[in-house]
Amino acid sequence: MLSTLATVSTAGAAGCGDLPGNDVELLRVDVHNSTGDPRGDDTRIVHQGETIHETTVELDANDAEPLDCEWPREPGAFVVSRRLDGDGEWTGQDVSDIEADCVDVVASVTDRDELRSLTGEGCDPPGETC
């Protein structure tokens, strides 16, 4: 079975985001399927302890799709959770524990188990945000 992974791109400003558990701005969530097979990906977003977004995305092989921005634009405590093809346990990441002001999540379905985190510059990552 393929694994679901989260790649988190973070952006911090000087003097902010120094403490774990800080409020962050969730800029966007993209779901990627980097395998040669079509896959379904369930994604759940929790804000301040309340589930505010839950969706299933059906991805073709080597495809990507951004999630609709159905979460608040203001900073808060966010957890992004995933599971593959509607089976198994939800696997989540508390993105509020990342020392950053802004977070851009890229959730990937891959052939290998791995977790990658990337750090960006400022709160204006390349591409569109919510």
MARTIKOL-788278 format. One line per field, with one value per residue (C-alpha): residue number from 1; x negated, y negated, z negated. Coordinates in pm, 1 decimal. Layout:
% residues N
n NUM|... $
xx X|... $
yy Y|... $
zz Z|... $
//
This chain:
% residues 130
n 1|2|3|4|5|6|7|8|9|10|11|12|13|14|15|16|17|18|19|20|21|22|23|24|25|26|27|28|29|30|31|32|33|34|35|36|37|38|39|40|41|42|43|44|45|46|47|48|49|50|51|52|53|54|55|56|57|58|59|60|61|62|63|64|65|66|67|68|69|70|71|72|73|74|75|76|77|78|79|80|81|82|83|84|85|86|87|88|89|90|91|92|93|94|95|96|97|98|99|100|101|102|103|104|105|106|107|108|109|110|111|112|113|114|115|116|117|118|119|120|121|122|123|124|125|126|127|128|129|130 $
xx 0.0|-120.3|-169.4|-35.8|-288.8|-287.4|-540.8|-509.4|-649.6|-682.1|-746.7|-843.5|-896.1|-1163.4|-1049.5|-735.1|-659.0|-927.8|-720.3|-586.5|-208.6|-188.8|97.1|15.0|183.8|270.4|193.1|297.9|310.9|213.9|257.5|10.1|11.9|-341.4|-270.0|-187.3|160.1|482.0|538.9|795.6|682.1|891.8|786.4|922.3|841.7|903.2|893.2|898.0|1006.1|1302.9|1314.7|1376.0|1289.0|1298.6|1278.8|1182.6|975.8|947.4|614.0|493.1|139.1|-120.0|147.0|192.7|485.0|519.6|794.0|1069.9|985.8|1259.7|1070.8|1021.4|751.8|654.0|384.8|491.4|412.9|437.2|404.0|397.1|478.7|481.0|562.5|529.9|831.0|1068.4|894.7|699.8|617.3|598.2|238.5|208.6|-38.7|17.8|-114.9|-80.5|-386.3|-598.6|-793.8|-648.6|-387.3|-255.4|-223.3|-178.2|-102.4|-178.0|-35.4|-188.0|-102.2|-430.1|-582.9|-809.9|-756.8|-909.6|-830.3|-984.9|-963.0|-1066.1|-1118.7|-1019.3|-1086.7|-821.7|-446.7|-430.8|-514.2|-524.9|-186.3|162.5|274.3|618.7 $
yy 0.0|-349.4|-594.5|-942.6|-1205.5|-1574.5|-1820.3|-2146.3|-2469.4|-2725.7|-3094.1|-3298.5|-3663.8|-3795.0|-3796.8|-3593.4|-3226.7|-3170.0|-2938.7|-2593.3|-2587.9|-2938.5|-3049.4|-3021.7|-3132.0|-2834.9|-2964.7|-2661.5|-2281.9|-2095.4|-1720.6|-1540.9|-1185.6|-1109.3|-742.9|-573.2|-471.3|-666.7|-717.0|-865.4|-1093.6|-1198.1|-1525.6|-1679.4|-2025.0|-2106.5|-2469.9|-2555.4|-2195.1|-2192.1|-2002.9|-2274.0|-2091.7|-1728.2|-1611.0|-1320.9|-1399.7|-1142.0|-1193.8|-1049.6|-911.9|-1188.2|-1451.6|-1735.3|-1942.6|-2232.0|-2205.4|-2464.3|-2724.7|-2654.4|-2765.8|-3103.2|-3331.1|-3456.2|-3280.6|-2995.3|-2640.5|-2405.4|-2027.2|-1872.7|-1497.5|-1245.4|-887.8|-695.0|-569.0|-604.3|-320.2|-308.0|-560.4|-934.4|-1060.9|-1421.9|-1700.9|-1989.3|-2264.9|-2509.2|-2341.8|-2467.1|-2778.8|-2997.3|-3261.1|-3105.7|-2743.8|-2599.3|-2224.0|-1986.3|-1642.0|-1370.0|-1011.1|-836.7|-492.6|-540.7|-636.7|-978.0|-1314.4|-1627.7|-1982.7|-2286.4|-2636.9|-2934.5|-3307.1|-3541.8|-3487.0|-3508.6|-3162.9|-3119.8|-3046.9|-3129.6|-3112.8|-3123.3 $
zz 0.0|74.5|-207.9|-254.1|-343.8|-421.3|-291.8|-476.5|-344.4|-618.6|-620.5|-924.7|-997.1|-1231.1|-1592.5|-1525.4|-1557.6|-1819.7|-2040.0|-1953.3|-1937.8|-1798.0|-1575.8|-1205.5|-885.3|-662.5|-313.6|-109.0|-98.4|220.0|268.7|499.5|636.4|750.4|825.9|1154.5|1033.5|967.4|592.7|358.9|79.2|-220.9|-381.2|-702.5|-838.2|-1203.6|-1321.9|-1692.1|-1769.9|-1526.4|-1195.1|-937.1|-612.7|-507.7|-149.3|74.2|381.4|660.6|833.7|1160.8|1178.0|1134.0|1071.1|820.8|700.1|455.9|193.5|181.8|-81.5|-334.1|-642.8|-809.9|-668.3|-1012.7|-1216.6|-1440.7|-1552.2|-1249.6|-1217.6|-869.5|-863.4|-578.9|-488.9|-165.3|30.6|-266.9|-452.9|-775.1|-1039.5|-992.1|-1006.3|-1108.8|-1153.5|-1392.9|-1170.9|-1461.3|-1617.0|-1327.0|-1414.0|-1139.8|-1078.7|-757.3|-643.5|-294.2|-311.0|-23.3|-98.5|119.9|204.5|291.5|336.7|31.8|-330.9|-385.2|-538.0|-394.7|-528.3|-328.9|-461.4|-250.0|-266.1|-409.8|-389.7|-11.1|130.7|508.2|663.3|549.6|189.0|33.3 $
//
